[in-house]
Amino acid sequence: MVGSHLAGYALLLYAAWRLSPLAWLLAASWVLKTSFSLRLLLETVWRAAALMEKGCVDQARSLVQGLVRRDVYRLGPGHVASAAVESLAESLVDGYTSPLFYTLLLGPLGGLLQRLANTLDGALGFKTPEYLEAGWASAWVDTLLNYVPARVTAVLIALASPAAGGSVAAALRVWSRYASSTESRNAGHPMSAMAGALGVRLEKPSNYALGEAQLPGPREMRRAVRVALLVAAAWLLLALLALTLA
């Protein structure tokens, strides 16, 4: 599946290059566009926070349900907010910092490779009888590809915590203590760093709890969006700096 998609896009880029450098640039930009996802994530969390502030919790649940697998309709407001912040932190890696990382390393097809692997993991990477044999490969590749970006993103979240009224030291402490609390080898890193940056507890009932404070609310959801925006900007600047020095 991944190979067939990469081959098709590689052929497109090759044909565009043979036509002209400008055509290649346009084709590469389109490939990059398909490999990144950030705005919808930020808007969804922001809108859900606004709805919760107005007391429209059911409508906020409907938005958050589009971000997570768990049934948020059975959760209280605090756990709904937690699910949104958790997804924001994890998806910041999956949809932005990781594809940008592999675009720098491997070009446009590198970012696409990461997104294909992550999408397949989201579709098949379940430890259930019907998916266990089909999804293990995509889950393993996704874990491998996101290993470094997840940890770099956690560091950036900790460094960005003062923008949300948090403490870098507190974010680093919570990250180091709770990063391995999740079943995923990578997701716990950005999520625990975000919990420390916001000074909250992020919790998936009967699975894990990251941090030692109270569950978040709409105010913390908005603060999380600000942290994510700052991390995205910092990561882009670092990428541009790396390209300049290369």
C-alpha positions in Angstrom: 0.0 0.0 0.0 2.7 2.5 1.0 5.0 1.5 -1.9 2.3 1.9 -4.5 1.4 5.4 -3.3 5.1 6.5 -3.0 5.7 5.2 -6.5 2.8 7.1 -8.0 3.9 10.4 -6.3 7.5 9.8 -7.2 6.5 9.4 -10.9 4.5 12.7 -10.6 7.6 14.5 -9.2 9.9 13.0 -11.8 7.5 14.1 -14.6 7.2 17.6 -13.2 11.0 17.9 -12.9 11.4 16.9 -16.5 8.9 19.6 -17.5 10.5 22.4 -15.5 11.8 23.3 -12.0 8.8 25.4 -11.4 6.5 22.5 -12.2 8.4 20.4 -9.8 8.1 23.0 -7.1 4.3 23.1 -7.6 4.1 19.3 -7.6 6.2 19.1 -4.4 4.1 21.7 -2.7 1.0 19.7 -3.4 2.6 16.5 -2.1 3.6 18.4 1.1 0.1 19.7 1.4 -1.2 16.2 1.6 1.3 15.2 4.2 0.5 17.9 6.9 -2.5 18.5 9.0 -2.7 21.1 11.7 -5.3 23.8 11.2 -8.3 21.6 11.6 -6.9 20.1 14.7 -6.3 23.5 16.3 -9.7 24.8 15.2 -11.5 21.8 16.6 -10.0 22.0 20.0 -10.6 25.8 20.1 -14.2 25.5 19.1 -14.8 22.7 21.6 -13.4 24.9 24.3 -15.7 27.8 23.3 -18.7 25.4 23.4 -17.8 24.1 26.8 -17.5 27.7 28.1 -21.1 28.3 26.9 -22.3 25.1 28.6 -22.9 23.3 25.3 -21.1 20.2 26.5 -22.9 17.7 24.2 -21.9 19.8 21.1 -18.3 19.9 22.4 -18.4 16.1 22.8 -19.4 15.8 19.2 -16.4 17.8 18.1 -14.0 16.0 20.3 -15.3 12.6 19.3 -13.9 13.3 15.8 -10.4 13.4 17.4 -10.3 10.3 19.6 -11.3 6.7 19.5 -12.8 6.5 23.0 -16.5 7.1 23.5 -16.6 10.7 24.9 -20.4 10.7 25.2 -19.9 8.6 28.4 -17.4 11.0 29.9 -17.7 14.1 32.1 -16.6 17.5 31.0 -13.2 17.2 32.5 -12.4 13.9 30.7 -13.8 15.4 27.5 -11.4 18.3 27.8 -8.6 15.9 28.6 -9.3 13.8 25.5 -9.1 17.0 23.4 -5.8 18.1 24.9 -4.3 14.6 24.6 -5.3 14.4 21.0 -3.9 17.8 20.3 -0.5 16.9 21.8 -0.3 13.5 20.1 -1.6 14.7 16.7 0.9 17.6 16.8 3.5 14.9 16.3 1.6 12.7 13.9 0.4 15.5 11.6 3.0 18.2 11.8 6.4 17.8 13.5 7.0 14.2 12.3 6.2 14.7 8.6 8.2 17.9 8.6 11.1 16.0 10.2 11.1 13.4 7.4 10.6 16.0 4.7 13.9 17.5 5.9 15.6 14.2 5.8 14.1 12.6 2.7 12.3 15.3 0.7 8.6 15.5 -0.1 8.3 11.7 -0.2 9.7 11.4 3.3 6.8 13.4 4.8 4.4 11.4 2.7 5.9 8.2 3.9 5.3 9.2 7.5 1.7 10.2 6.9 0.9 7.0 5.0 2.3 4.9 7.8 0.5 6.9 10.5 -2.8 6.7 8.6 -2.5 3.0 8.2 -1.8 2.7 11.9 -4.9 4.7 12.7 -7.0 2.4 10.4 -5.5 -1.0 11.2 -3.3 -0.7 14.3 -5.6 -2.3 16.8 -4.9 -5.2 19.1 -8.2 -6.9 18.4 -8.6 -10.4 16.8 -9.8 -8.9 13.4 -6.9 -6.4 13.1 -4.0 -7.9 15.0 -2.5 -9.8 12.1 -3.2 -7.0 9.6 -2.2 -4.0 11.6 1.0 -5.0 13.4 3.3 -3.9 10.6 1.9 -0.4 10.2 1.8 0.0 14.0 5.5 -1.0 14.2 6.6 1.3 11.4 4.6 4.2 12.8 6.2 3.7 16.2 9.7 3.7 14.6 9.1 6.7 12.5 7.7 8.8 15.3 10.3 7.9 17.9 12.5 10.9 17.5 9.9 13.5 16.6 7.7 12.6 19.6 10.6 13.3 22.0 11.7 16.4 20.3 8.1 17.7 20.4 7.9 17.0 24.1 11.0 19.1 24.7 9.6 22.0 22.6 6.3 21.7 24.5 8.2 22.1 27.8 10.1 25.1 26.5 6.9 26.7 25.2 5.1 26.2 28.6 5.7 29.8 29.9 3.5 31.0 27.0 0.6 29.2 28.7 1.5 30.4 32.2 3.4 27.2 32.9 6.9 26.3 34.1 9.6 24.6 32.0 10.9 22.8 35.0 7.4 21.4 35.9 6.8 20.3 32.3 10.1 18.5 32.2 9.4 16.9 35.5 6.0 15.6 34.6 7.3 14.4 31.2 10.2 12.5 32.7 7.9 10.8 35.3 4.9 10.0 33.1 6.2 9.6 29.5 6.1 5.8 29.8 2.7 5.6 31.4 0.9 5.0 28.1 0.7 1.8 26.1 2.1 3.7 23.1 5.9 4.1 23.2 5.6 7.6 21.7 2.2 9.2 22.6 3.1 9.5 26.3 5.9 11.9 25.6 4.1 14.9 24.1 1.0 14.2 26.2 2.8 14.2 29.5 4.9 17.2 28.5 1.6 19.0 27.7 0.1 18.0 31.1 3.1 19.5 32.8 3.1 22.6 30.7 -0.6 23.2 31.6 -0.3 22.1 35.2 -3.2 19.6 34.7 -3.9 15.8 34.8 -4.6 14.2 31.5 -6.5 11.0 32.0 -8.0 8.2 29.9 -10.2 6.3 32.4 -9.0 2.8 33.1 -5.9 3.3 31.0 -3.5 6.0 32.2 -3.2 9.3 34.1 -0.5 11.8 33.2 0.2 14.5 35.9 -0.9 15.0 39.4 -3.3 18.0 39.3 -7.0 18.4 38.3 -8.5 17.6 35.0 -8.4 20.4 32.4 -11.3 22.6 31.4 -11.9 25.0 28.4 -9.4 27.5 29.7 -6.6 24.8 29.6 -7.8 23.7 26.2 -7.2 27.2 24.8 -3.8 27.3 26.5 -2.9 24.0 24.9 -3.7 25.4 21.5 -1.4 28.4 22.2 1.4 26.0 23.2 0.8 23.9 20.0 1.0 27.0 17.8 4.2 28.1 19.4 5.7 24.6 19.0 4.6 24.5 15.4 6.2 27.9 14.7 9.4 27.0 16.5 9.7 23.7 14.6 9.2 25.4 11.3 11.9 28.0 12.1 14.3 25.2 13.1 13.5 23.4 9.8 14.2 26.6 7.8 17.4 27.1 9.7 18.5 23.5 8.9 17.8 24.0 5.2 19.8 27.3 5.3 22.8 25.6 6.8 22.6 22.4 4.7 
